[in-house]
Amino acid sequence: MEISAILCGVAAGVTYSLTSFAKKEGQAFEWKKFGTTRIIGGGAGAMTGLLGMQIDLAYAYLINMGIVPIVENLLKFVYRKIIKRFVK
């Protein structure tokens, strides 16, 4: 697995975090969310690397930009609708 795939995923996570923060007015920056999104981005990059996808970095970045919000939204759904009901 290439480290560049992971770094590309992390970059996609950082971009997603910063653009999400920029669109919200009057909200304080949350380091926890920023860190979580970077980890998800790194995971997306690792996944593309482990699958052996031979794509150049520009395409990898764009692919990871699509994966990051999908995974983040799925994790939020699972937490809010399933885990939160059983763990009080």
Helices and strands as residue ranges (DSSP letters): H 3-23, H 31-50, H 57-78, I 79-83, H 84-86
